[in-house]
Amino acid sequence: MTPSIQSQADYEAALKRIQELTGAPEDSSEEKELVKLVLAVEIWATKHRIG
């Protein structure tokens, strides 16, 4: 399930976590978390026209 970003603070926390997870080993739980967070950030940014 994709995490839900509900606020600007959630958005910023997700961006920080994405930075922490960048370079995660392929097929790891960290990589799966990274992909889900990127998707959630893209959804938030599209809804709020950020970036």
N, C-alpha and C positions, 0 to 999 in steps of 0.2 A: 504494500500500500504506500502511495506517495504521501510524504508528510504534508500537512496543511500549514501554510503560512498565513497567519491572521492579522499581523501587524507589521509596522516598519521595524520594530525590534526583532520580531521573528525573522524577517527578511535579512537583516544585518547579521543575526546569529547564524543563519544558514550560509551566508556568504563566508563568514569566518570559518565555519566547519568545512565548507568546500575547500578552502585553502589548506586546512589541516589534512584533508583526505587526498589532496592532489598527489598523484603518483602511487596510489594504493595498488597493491599487487592484483594482477588480473584474476578474476573469479573469486576474489576474497569478499568477506562480508563488508569490509570497508569500501571496496569498489562498488558494491551494490548500494550501499548507503549514499555514496557520492552521486551515482546516477540518479537516484530518487531525489536527492536534494537539488541537483541541477534542474531536473524537471520541475520541481516545486518553485524554484526561483524563476524559471522561465514563465511559468503560469502567472506568478505574482507580478512580474515585470510587464507582461502583456496586459493584464487587467488594469495595472496602474500606470502604464505607459512610461516605465522607467527604462532608461538605456535604450 
